[in-house]
Amino acid sequence: MTGSLPQQFGHQQFPNDYQLVNGIAMHAENPENFQIPPDVIKRHIGPGQFVELRIDSPRFSVHEDAPEKCSCPSCDGEMTKPILRHSHPASLVPLPNQNVPSRGWGEDFWVKVEQRSGSHFRGIVDNPLVESRLHGLKQSDKIVFHEDHILAIHDIHRQEIVLGMDVADLKELAHWVASLQR
């Protein structure tokens, strides 16, 4: 990959109309159930940390043998099709190889951040992805993404992120936490 991270992001394409899902848009559609990290946390994401992303395509829909109403594993909202989910990065919690047929579903996965430039990141996919045949992403592939695509930051980084905050950031974080309790 050459050029700046925004340029690399602009040139990045996935087959079968797959795209990275915008977490901010998903939160706006389902704010009660789909939480994403606040800006104050996103500003502190850096190399070595794990973030969760989702890739999906509008080309595929629910299959006939799927339950009538599927619920999203991240927000428990109703989905138009299932989303496969990896609970942890494979480098932290290795799983045995799973033989799951590709069905065109969306997939949540973990990426280990390598580089950050403003609101763009480059990282390495840290899960064996079920839908690789359709979206082309595989474990250990490099991927470029925008902070708007971040669905979660792995729990192991909470303390590190909070310890890196100054007083203004801590106040902003406290305000965000208080808003969740309303």
C-alpha positions as CSV (number, residue, x, y, z in Angstrom):
1,M,0.0,0.0,0.0
2,T,1.4,3.3,-1.0
3,G,0.3,6.9,-0.4
4,S,-1.2,8.5,2.7
5,L,-3.7,6.5,4.7
6,P,-6.7,8.6,3.4
7,Q,-5.4,7.9,-0.2
8,Q,-5.0,4.2,0.6
9,F,-8.5,4.1,2.1
10,G,-9.9,5.8,-1.0
11,H,-8.4,3.1,-3.3
12,Q,-9.3,0.1,-1.1
13,Q,-12.1,-2.0,-2.6
14,F,-13.7,-5.3,-1.7
15,P,-15.4,-7.7,-4.1
16,N,-19.2,-8.3,-4.2
17,D,-20.1,-4.8,-3.0
18,Y,-18.7,-5.4,0.4
19,Q,-17.9,-2.3,2.4
20,L,-16.8,-1.5,5.9
21,V,-19.9,-0.5,8.0
22,N,-20.1,2.9,9.5
23,G,-20.5,2.5,13.2
24,I,-21.8,6.1,13.7
25,A,-24.6,5.4,11.2
26,M,-25.5,2.2,12.9
27,H,-25.6,3.9,16.3
28,A,-27.8,6.6,14.9
29,E,-30.2,3.9,13.6
30,N,-30.3,2.0,16.9
31,P,-28.9,4.3,19.7
32,E,-30.5,2.3,22.5
33,N,-28.8,-0.9,21.7
34,F,-25.8,-0.2,19.4
35,Q,-23.1,1.5,21.4
36,I,-19.9,2.7,19.8
37,P,-16.9,4.2,21.6
38,P,-17.1,8.0,22.1
39,D,-14.8,10.4,20.3
40,V,-12.7,10.9,23.4
41,I,-11.8,7.2,23.4
42,K,-11.3,7.1,19.6
43,R,-8.8,9.9,19.9
44,H,-6.6,7.7,22.1
45,I,-6.5,4.6,19.8
46,G,-3.0,3.8,18.6
47,P,-0.7,1.1,17.3
48,G,-0.9,-2.2,19.1
49,Q,-4.5,-1.8,20.1
50,F,-7.4,-4.0,18.8
51,V,-10.5,-2.5,17.3
52,E,-13.6,-4.2,16.0
53,L,-14.9,-3.5,12.5
54,R,-17.8,-4.9,10.4
55,I,-17.8,-5.7,6.7
56,D,-21.1,-6.3,4.9
57,S,-22.6,-6.2,1.4
58,P,-26.1,-5.3,0.2
59,R,-25.9,-8.0,-2.5
60,F,-26.8,-10.7,-0.1
61,S,-29.9,-11.1,2.1
62,V,-31.4,-13.6,4.6
63,H,-31.4,-17.2,3.4
64,E,-34.5,-19.3,3.4
65,D,-33.3,-21.5,6.2
66,A,-32.5,-18.5,8.5
67,P,-34.8,-17.7,11.4
68,E,-37.6,-15.3,10.6
69,K,-36.1,-12.6,12.8
70,C,-32.4,-12.5,13.4
71,S,-31.0,-10.3,16.1
72,C,-27.7,-8.5,15.8
73,P,-25.1,-9.9,18.3
74,S,-23.8,-6.4,18.9
75,C,-27.0,-4.6,19.6
76,D,-29.8,-7.2,19.7
77,G,-31.7,-5.2,17.1
78,E,-33.5,-6.9,14.3
79,M,-31.3,-7.5,11.2
80,T,-32.2,-8.1,7.6
81,K,-29.6,-10.8,7.6
82,P,-27.2,-12.5,10.1
83,I,-23.9,-11.0,11.1
84,L,-21.1,-13.4,12.0
85,R,-19.1,-12.3,15.1
86,H,-15.7,-12.9,16.5
87,S,-15.7,-12.2,20.2
88,H,-11.9,-11.7,20.5
89,P,-8.8,-11.3,18.3
90,A,-7.4,-14.7,17.3
91,S,-4.0,-13.7,18.7
92,L,-5.6,-13.3,22.2
93,V,-8.0,-16.2,22.1
94,P,-7.1,-18.7,19.4
95,L,-10.0,-20.9,18.1
96,P,-9.8,-24.1,16.2
97,N,-10.4,-23.9,12.4
98,Q,-14.1,-23.8,11.7
99,N,-15.7,-25.1,8.5
100,V,-18.6,-22.7,8.0
101,P,-20.1,-22.3,4.5
102,S,-20.0,-18.8,3.0
103,R,-23.5,-17.3,2.8
104,G,-22.9,-13.7,2.1
105,W,-23.5,-12.5,5.6
106,G,-21.8,-9.6,7.3
107,E,-19.0,-10.2,9.6
108,D,-17.6,-8.4,12.7
109,F,-13.9,-8.9,13.2
110,W,-10.9,-7.6,15.1
111,V,-8.0,-5.6,13.6
112,K,-4.7,-4.8,15.3
113,V,-3.8,-1.1,14.7
114,E,-0.4,-0.6,13.1
115,Q,-0.6,3.1,12.1
116,R,-2.7,6.1,12.6
117,S,-2.9,9.3,10.6
118,G,-5.6,11.7,11.9
119,S,-8.9,9.8,11.6
120,H,-7.5,7.0,9.4
121,F,-5.9,3.8,10.5
122,R,-4.1,0.9,9.0
123,G,-4.2,-2.5,10.8
124,I,-3.9,-6.2,10.4
125,V,-7.0,-8.5,10.4
126,D,-6.7,-10.7,13.5
127,N,-9.4,-13.3,12.9
128,P,-9.9,-16.1,10.4
129,L,-12.9,-14.7,8.5
130,V,-15.7,-17.0,7.4
131,E,-16.8,-14.9,4.4
132,S,-13.3,-14.4,3.0
133,R,-14.2,-16.1,-0.3
134,L,-16.8,-13.4,-0.8
135,H,-15.2,-10.2,0.6
136,G,-11.6,-11.1,0.1
137,L,-10.3,-10.3,3.6
138,K,-8.2,-12.9,5.3
139,Q,-6.4,-13.1,8.7
140,S,-3.1,-11.2,8.5
141,D,-4.3,-8.9,5.7
142,K,-3.7,-5.2,6.0
143,I,-6.8,-3.0,6.0
144,V,-7.3,0.8,6.0
145,F,-10.3,2.3,7.8
146,H,-11.7,5.5,9.2
147,E,-12.5,6.0,12.9
148,D,-16.2,6.1,12.0
149,H,-15.9,2.3,11.2
150,I,-14.8,1.4,14.7
151,L,-17.5,-0.5,16.5
152,A,-15.5,-1.3,19.7
153,I,-12.1,-1.3,21.3
154,H,-11.1,-4.5,23.0
155,D,-11.5,-4.5,26.7
156,I,-7.8,-5.1,27.3
157,H,-7.0,-1.5,26.3
158,R,-9.4,0.3,28.7
159,Q,-6.9,1.1,31.4
160,E,-4.2,2.0,28.9
161,I,-6.6,4.5,27.2
162,V,-7.8,6.1,30.4
163,L,-4.3,6.4,31.8
164,G,-3.3,8.3,28.6
165,M,-6.1,10.9,29.0
166,D,-5.6,14.4,30.4
167,V,-8.1,16.2,32.7
168,A,-10.2,17.6,29.8
169,D,-10.4,14.1,28.3
170,L,-11.4,12.5,31.6
171,K,-14.2,15.1,32.0
172,E,-15.4,14.4,28.5
173,L,-15.4,10.6,29.2
174,A,-17.2,11.1,32.5
175,H,-19.9,13.2,30.7
176,W,-20.3,10.4,28.1
177,V,-20.6,7.8,30.9
178,A,-23.2,9.9,32.7
179,S,-25.2,10.3,29.4
180,L,-25.5,6.5,29.2
181,Q,-27.2,6.3,32.6
182,R,-30.0,8.7,31.6
